[in-house]
Amino acid sequence: MKQFLFMALIGLTIWGLDACGTEDPCAGVSCVNGACKEGTCDCEVGYTGALCDEEKVPKSISVSKMTIKKFPGDNLGGTWDNAENGLLPDLTIRVMDLQNKYFEPTNLTTQVHEDATEGQLYDIPCNYKVSNLNSEVTIEVSDYDFDGLNPVFEFMGSIRLKFKDVYAGFPEVISLKSSSGKTEVDLTVSYIY
């Protein structure tokens, strides 16, 4: 019996010493945008700080698709096109700031939607990058026409923004609306750090 108690005491001592040495290093560590690994926060892409609670500032934002969700259905009471061109607008987008043209349609099949009707969504594939997130960018929804020699962009509505003001939380889709509420566009984006 003494031998059994002695062995039990040694076993409890070893277990107690082992339990003391295995404290969870992540106990009490609360990572906001990441996970605790060995006592420190491993941050999700786009976040930094001891608790992953600070957003990094992207070096640039890439736009891969623009979706026109809303546009004016008429041209101040008239039609966008004449009867021989179908009356409805041939919808597209241009994107620019004071120094750069980021996007203008180059593929009439995929980047201009002929005879667009209100209430439909129109995707425009693109590939442009904005590096100056403080620059005021204009996204202009236009009726695309052709005068025989050159494209003509008939203004339908626009949205002005600074990308630094719209990327909080790093959404994959940035939804934008004009101040008049007549134009709405979604941008599918990715962030470069």
Legacy VTK file of the C-alpha trace (Angstrom):
# vtk DataFile Version 3.0
C-alpha trace
ASCII
DATASET POLYDATA
POINTS 193 float
0.000 0.000 0.000
2.874 2.399 0.822
4.356 1.669 -2.549
1.014 2.454 -4.249
0.672 5.782 -2.394
4.267 6.650 -3.198
3.693 5.959 -6.930
0.440 7.948 -6.867
2.240 10.883 -5.229
5.001 10.804 -7.863
2.384 10.619 -10.645
0.454 13.606 -9.283
3.673 15.589 -8.900
4.729 14.901 -12.489
1.225 15.731 -13.771
1.175 18.939 -11.724
4.565 20.029 -13.039
3.566 19.179 -16.604
0.256 21.080 -16.287
2.065 24.178 -15.030
4.309 24.241 -18.084
1.518 24.062 -20.703
-0.350 27.304 -20.123
-2.040 28.492 -23.322
0.104 31.367 -24.683
-3.007 32.770 -26.401
-5.075 32.994 -23.197
-6.182 36.597 -22.871
-4.979 37.580 -26.385
-7.930 38.884 -28.402
-7.023 39.474 -32.054
-9.533 41.762 -33.818
-8.743 40.856 -37.469
-6.581 37.768 -37.197
-5.827 34.712 -35.103
-3.530 34.156 -32.136
-0.556 31.888 -32.770
1.855 31.183 -29.909
0.821 34.309 -28.015
0.924 36.858 -30.863
-1.648 37.909 -33.421
-1.245 36.735 -37.008
-3.122 39.462 -38.925
-5.432 39.022 -41.909
-4.294 40.685 -45.126
-4.813 44.436 -44.848
-4.470 44.679 -41.054
-1.571 45.380 -38.710
-0.893 46.192 -35.053
-0.410 44.079 -31.946
-4.106 43.076 -32.010
-4.600 43.376 -35.801
-6.873 46.342 -35.152
-5.300 48.860 -37.548
-6.067 48.976 -41.283
-3.073 49.187 -43.588
-3.243 51.837 -46.305
-3.236 50.086 -49.679
-0.599 51.182 -52.209
-3.254 50.913 -54.890
-6.696 49.551 -55.660
-7.336 47.440 -58.779
-10.763 47.415 -60.413
-11.682 44.309 -62.429
-15.384 44.910 -63.075
-17.854 47.788 -62.963
-21.571 47.090 -62.699
-24.031 49.800 -63.696
-27.007 49.342 -61.389
-28.939 52.534 -62.093
-28.912 55.246 -64.775
-31.316 57.928 -66.047
-33.849 56.271 -68.348
-34.449 59.379 -70.412
-32.506 62.358 -71.668
-34.358 65.257 -69.997
-37.678 63.866 -71.224
-36.324 62.758 -74.613
-34.683 59.573 -75.818
-30.966 58.837 -75.705
-30.763 57.656 -79.308
-32.776 58.436 -82.441
-35.319 55.978 -83.857
-32.864 54.367 -86.306
-30.454 53.643 -83.434
-33.056 52.069 -81.173
-34.012 55.020 -78.893
-32.411 53.392 -75.826
-28.870 54.236 -74.671
-25.784 52.245 -75.561
-24.444 52.166 -72.026
-20.804 52.404 -70.972
-18.503 53.970 -68.385
-15.436 56.187 -68.443
-13.174 56.664 -65.414
-10.770 59.587 -65.009
-9.153 62.117 -62.704
-7.487 65.409 -63.629
-4.298 63.675 -64.782
-5.297 60.168 -65.886
-7.847 58.333 -67.993
-8.169 55.050 -66.114
-10.790 53.471 -68.304
-12.525 54.081 -71.605
-14.243 51.296 -73.557
-12.033 49.513 -76.083
-14.172 46.422 -76.676
-17.607 47.362 -78.009
-18.895 43.804 -77.545
-18.257 43.506 -73.799
-17.815 47.107 -72.621
-20.799 48.801 -74.315
-24.337 47.526 -73.738
-26.596 48.419 -76.671
-30.200 49.440 -76.050
-29.906 49.271 -72.269
-33.123 49.288 -70.268
-33.649 50.618 -66.762
-33.808 48.099 -63.930
-31.198 45.756 -65.443
-27.607 45.285 -64.233
-24.845 45.873 -66.780
-21.364 44.449 -66.147
-18.365 46.085 -67.770
-15.144 44.065 -67.480
-12.079 46.231 -67.032
-8.593 46.244 -65.601
-7.329 49.484 -64.150
-5.442 50.483 -61.054
-5.680 53.662 -58.975
-2.492 54.444 -57.041
-3.230 57.951 -55.808
-6.040 57.185 -53.367
-6.317 60.924 -52.492
-7.089 61.965 -56.072
-10.703 62.824 -56.925
-11.846 60.271 -59.502
-14.911 60.676 -61.728
-16.881 57.651 -62.862
-19.021 58.792 -65.777
-21.920 56.742 -67.112
-22.441 57.590 -70.793
-24.499 56.790 -73.859
-21.915 55.614 -76.396
-22.467 56.896 -79.917
-20.300 57.115 -83.004
-20.183 60.122 -85.339
-18.705 58.164 -88.254
-15.094 58.875 -87.293
-14.891 59.028 -83.515
-16.727 57.775 -80.453
-19.047 60.276 -78.798
-19.838 59.932 -75.101
-23.162 61.509 -74.182
-23.130 62.272 -70.449
-25.829 60.474 -68.425
-24.551 60.815 -64.851
-21.413 60.723 -62.765
-20.038 59.777 -59.380
-17.072 61.526 -57.799
-14.999 59.868 -55.114
-11.644 59.580 -53.443
-10.746 55.931 -53.050
-9.246 56.662 -49.610
-12.807 57.378 -48.434
-14.439 54.135 -49.619
-12.184 51.182 -48.781
-12.794 50.874 -44.993
-13.039 47.182 -44.109
-11.603 46.235 -47.528
-14.856 45.213 -49.278
-14.586 43.166 -52.472
-17.357 45.301 -53.959
-17.545 49.068 -53.447
-21.086 50.403 -54.014
-21.315 54.003 -55.199
-24.221 56.363 -55.751
-24.326 59.808 -57.362
-25.392 62.781 -55.251
-28.618 62.991 -57.308
-29.340 59.294 -56.716
-29.897 58.757 -60.465
-26.671 56.821 -61.057
-25.377 53.781 -59.144
-22.262 51.725 -59.884
-20.572 48.809 -58.101
-16.815 48.324 -58.437
-15.291 44.867 -57.971
-11.878 45.552 -56.468
-8.726 44.075 -54.976
-6.105 45.761 -52.812
-2.347 45.936 -53.293
-0.238 46.545 -50.160
LINES 1 194
193 0 1 2 3 4 5 6 7 8 9 10 11 12 13 14 15 16 17 18 19 20 21 22 23 24 25 26 27 28 29 30 31 32 33 34 35 36 37 38 39 40 41 42 43 44 45 46 47 48 49 50 51 52 53 54 55 56 57 58 59 60 61 62 63 64 65 66 67 68 69 70 71 72 73 74 75 76 77 78 79 80 81 82 83 84 85 86 87 88 89 90 91 92 93 94 95 96 97 98 99 100 101 102 103 104 105 106 107 108 109 110 111 112 113 114 115 116 117 118 119 120 121 122 123 124 125 126 127 128 129 130 131 132 133 134 135 136 137 138 139 140 141 142 143 144 145 146 147 148 149 150 151 152 153 154 155 156 157 158 159 160 161 162 163 164 165 166 167 168 169 170 171 172 173 174 175 176 177 178 179 180 181 182 183 184 185 186 187 188 189 190 191 192
